[in-house]
Amino acid sequence: MSKISFLFLLGILTAVLPATGFPSGWKTVFQIIMGVAICVASLLLRKNINSLRRILKGREHTVTDSFVQSSHIDTYGKTRKSADEVNIKNMLS
């Protein structure tokens, strides 16, 4: 059973517990046990989520399908026209 399913089940049991026929002392004990179980399961789930985030964040820079095309920028930050741009401009005029 996954941690999310376990938390969902504990939530349902917590909601149904007051409608059961158990004495109030037993209900209190069950509520304490379920509360502790919810806390532990949520902490374990949070730990897994954070480790998965770290793994995915680390791969962000190493695995990529995008690329940056080199541009024609001189040392002063002005763009130079490439040979293709000049040829196209000459064809159009």
C-alpha positions in Angstrom: 0.0 0.0 0.0 1.4 3.4 -1.0 1.8 6.2 1.5 -0.9 8.3 -0.2 -3.3 5.4 0.0 -2.5 4.8 3.6 -3.1 8.5 4.4 -6.4 8.4 2.6 -7.5 5.3 4.5 -6.5 6.9 7.8 -8.5 9.9 6.9 -11.6 7.8 6.2 -11.2 5.9 9.5 -10.8 9.2 11.4 -14.0 10.5 9.8 -15.9 7.3 10.5 -14.6 6.8 14.1 -17.2 9.0 15.9 -20.1 7.0 14.3 -18.8 3.7 15.6 -20.1 2.1 18.8 -16.8 2.0 20.6 -16.6 3.5 24.1 -15.2 7.0 24.4 -11.9 5.7 26.0 -11.3 3.4 23.0 -12.1 6.1 20.5 -9.6 8.4 22.2 -6.9 5.7 21.9 -7.7 5.0 18.3 -7.6 8.7 17.5 -4.2 9.1 19.1 -2.8 6.1 17.2 -4.3 7.3 13.9 -3.0 10.8 14.5 0.6 9.5 15.1 0.3 7.3 12.0 -0.8 10.2 9.9 2.1 12.3 11.1 4.7 9.6 10.4 3.3 8.8 7.0 3.1 12.4 6.0 6.7 13.0 7.1 7.9 10.0 5.1 5.9 11.2 2.1 7.4 14.6 2.4 10.9 13.1 2.5 10.3 11.2 -0.7 8.9 14.2 -2.5 11.9 16.4 -1.4 14.4 13.8 -2.5 12.6 13.4 -5.9 12.7 17.2 -6.3 16.4 17.3 -5.7 17.0 14.5 -8.2 14.9 16.3 -10.9 16.5 19.6 -10.2 20.0 18.1 -10.6 19.0 16.6 -13.9 17.6 19.9 -15.2 21.1 21.1 -16.3 22.4 17.8 -17.5 19.6 16.4 -19.7 18.1 18.8 -22.2 17.0 18.8 -25.7 17.3 22.5 -26.3 20.3 24.3 -27.6 21.4 27.9 -28.1 22.4 29.0 -31.5 25.5 31.1 -31.6 24.7 34.6 -32.6 26.8 37.2 -34.4 27.5 39.8 -31.7 30.6 41.8 -31.6 32.5 43.0 -28.6 30.3 46.1 -28.3 27.1 44.2 -28.1 25.9 45.2 -31.6 24.7 42.4 -33.9 26.5 41.8 -37.2 24.5 40.7 -40.1 25.2 37.1 -41.2 26.0 36.3 -44.8 22.5 34.7 -45.2 20.8 37.9 -44.1 22.9 40.0 -46.5 22.1 37.7 -49.4 18.4 37.7 -48.7 18.3 41.5 -48.4 20.2 41.7 -51.8 17.7 39.4 -53.4 14.7 41.4 -52.2 16.0 44.7 -53.4 
